Amino acid sequence: MLKIYGIKNCDSVRKAVKFLKHHNIPYEFIDFRETPASQELIDTWLERSDIKTLFNTRGTTYRTLKLKEKNLTDDEKRQWLAKENMLIKRPVITFEKQVIIGYNESQYQNLLLN
């Protein structure tokens, strides 16, 4: 079954959920605040994506923690994702060994409706 990871009040997550409901695609929602993503789970996402896509540099958490000033390596970013799930770009959708990061309707149509 398709899984969508994120937080309930995120606009991108809400758009993704609306898309899935509109197309009658069953899903399981996992809220980062209730069930934090483990380092192992994040590493499996990174096997199918890259750190630049998964690591959210545009969010409040990134700015609050002043991570830009730290010039993090990719491995340090990977570790931060597990420590602070709000640094993960949302939503993360997993299905059939695939991962979609962020809300992109055309990508959803190509991968989820075919």
C-alpha positions as CSV (number, residue, x, y, z in Angstrom):
1,M,0.0,0.0,0.0
2,L,1.1,3.5,-0.7
3,K,2.4,5.4,2.3
4,I,2.5,9.2,2.7
5,Y,4.8,10.7,5.3
6,G,4.5,14.3,6.5
7,I,2.6,16.4,9.0
8,K,-1.2,17.1,8.8
9,N,-1.0,20.9,8.7
10,C,1.5,21.1,5.8
11,D,0.0,22.6,2.6
12,S,2.0,20.2,0.3
13,V,0.9,17.2,2.3
14,R,-2.7,18.4,2.1
15,K,-2.5,18.8,-1.7
16,A,-1.0,15.3,-2.0
17,V,-3.8,13.8,0.2
18,K,-6.4,15.6,-1.8
19,F,-4.9,14.2,-5.1
20,L,-4.9,10.7,-3.7
21,K,-8.5,10.9,-2.5
22,H,-9.6,12.5,-5.8
23,H,-8.2,9.5,-7.7
24,N,-9.4,6.9,-5.2
25,I,-5.8,5.8,-4.4
26,P,-5.7,4.1,-1.0
27,Y,-2.9,5.2,1.3
28,E,-1.7,5.1,4.8
29,F,-0.7,8.5,6.4
30,I,2.3,8.6,8.8
31,D,2.7,11.8,10.8
32,F,6.3,12.7,11.6
33,R,5.2,14.1,14.9
34,E,3.5,10.9,16.0
35,T,5.9,8.4,14.4
36,P,9.3,10.0,13.7
37,A,11.2,8.6,10.6
38,S,14.2,6.5,11.7
39,Q,17.7,6.8,10.3
40,E,17.1,3.4,8.6
41,L,13.9,4.6,6.9
42,I,15.6,7.8,5.7
43,D,18.5,5.8,4.3
44,T,16.0,3.7,2.3
45,W,14.5,6.8,0.9
46,L,18.0,8.1,0.0
47,E,18.7,4.9,-1.9
48,R,15.9,6.0,-4.4
49,S,16.4,9.8,-4.1
50,D,19.2,12.2,-3.2
51,I,20.0,14.3,-0.2
52,K,19.4,17.6,-2.1
53,T,15.8,16.6,-2.8
54,L,15.0,15.2,0.6
55,F,16.7,17.9,2.8
56,N,14.4,20.9,3.0
57,T,16.5,24.1,3.0
58,R,13.5,26.3,2.6
59,G,11.7,25.6,5.8
60,T,11.5,27.4,9.2
61,T,13.4,24.6,11.0
62,Y,16.4,24.9,8.6
63,R,16.6,28.7,9.3
64,T,15.9,28.4,13.0
65,L,18.8,25.8,13.5
66,K,21.1,28.1,11.3
67,L,22.2,25.0,9.4
68,K,23.2,27.1,6.3
69,E,26.1,28.5,8.3
70,K,27.3,25.1,9.3
71,N,28.2,24.0,5.7
72,L,27.0,20.5,6.3
73,T,28.3,17.5,4.4
74,D,25.8,15.1,2.8
75,D,26.4,12.6,5.7
76,E,25.8,15.3,8.3
77,K,22.6,16.3,6.5
78,R,21.5,12.7,6.5
79,Q,22.0,12.6,10.3
80,W,20.1,15.8,10.8
81,L,17.1,14.4,8.9
82,A,16.8,11.6,11.6
83,K,17.4,14.0,14.5
84,E,14.9,16.6,13.2
85,N,12.2,15.2,10.9
86,M,10.9,18.7,10.1
87,L,14.0,19.1,7.9
88,I,12.5,16.4,5.5
89,K,10.9,17.9,2.4
90,R,7.2,16.9,2.5
91,P,5.4,14.8,1.6
92,V,7.4,11.7,1.1
93,I,5.3,9.1,-0.8
94,T,6.5,5.5,-1.0
95,F,5.1,2.6,-3.0
96,E,6.4,-0.4,-4.9
97,K,10.1,0.5,-4.0
98,Q,9.6,4.0,-5.3
99,V,9.9,7.3,-3.5
100,I,8.3,10.6,-4.5
101,I,9.4,13.7,-2.5
102,G,7.4,16.9,-2.4
103,Y,4.2,17.7,-4.2
104,N,4.4,17.6,-8.0
105,E,1.0,16.9,-9.6
106,S,2.5,15.9,-13.0
107,Q,4.9,13.5,-11.4
108,Y,2.0,12.1,-9.4
109,Q,0.0,11.6,-12.5
110,N,2.8,9.9,-14.3
111,L,3.8,7.5,-11.5
112,L,0.5,6.9,-9.6
113,L,-2.1,6.8,-12.4
114,N,-0.4,4.6,-14.9
